[in-house]
Amino acid sequence: MRLPVSLTLAMVVFVLDFASKRGVESALFHGQQIPLTSFFNLVLTYNAGAAFSFLSDASGWQRWFFSAIAAGASILIAYLLHKHAADKLFCIALSLILGGALGNLWDRITLGHVVDFLDFHAGGYHWPAFNVADSAIFLGAMLLILDSFRHKDSGTDKSSTKKG
């Protein structure tokens, strides 16, 4: 998968994430919930921390710490996309992760928090709210796991090459 194709997929994820967050922000006020099904709500929440609101109550340093991690990871992912261009599934997975990382990085830098709005629940228990970027990161991670089994099963490994 050529690098421009990978980066285009990442940008599609970024744009979908950005548009969905801005749309929800324009339609809801902070904390408002709109039930859509018996197990799903739209809800506008802000997360100043990381996954599952980790460190969200810290004094503000976490904004720049998580931003630096996301920026560093994005640079590494771009390098890996270039280096492993021949591996389509691997590149798709990394492109999804890159788009999601950039979407949440944008929020963190420009707003100081990440906008979350997808709220699934059952039996009175709620999964922490998340967004399109988080979904893309999760899907990309699942594809990376699938890709790792595929390479293991075929007897090949990206990190080594046999000469013979």
C-alpha positions, 0 to 999 in steps of 0.5 A: 500500500503506497504511503499516499494511500495510507495517509489518505485513509488516515485523513478520512478517519481524521475528517470523520472524527472531526466532523462528528465531534463538531456536529455533536458539540453543536447539537448537545450541551455538556452532559446532555444525553439523547437515547437512541436505542435501549442500549445506546445514547449520544452524550457530550462528554469531555475527557482531559485524560487518556483511555477510560479517563485515566489521569483526567483529574490531574492538574493539566500536565497530562494534556501535553504529556498525552499530546507528546505521546500521540505526536511521537506515535504518529511519527513512528506510524508514518515511518512504519507505513513507509517501511512496510508499504508491501503489507496491505493489512498492516498498513490499513491497521496503522492508517486507522490508528494514525487517523484516530491518534491525530483526531484525538491529538487535535482535540487535546491541543486545540480544546484541552480535552477530547470530545466523546459522545458514543455511550453504550450501556446495559443493565445500568452499566455504561461503557465509558463514552468514546468517539470515532477516533477511539473506534478507529484506533480499536479497529486498527489494533484488532487488525494488527492482532489479526495481521500478527496471526496471519504472519505467524501462520504463514511462517513469515515475520516482518522483523526477520528475513531469511537469506538462502 
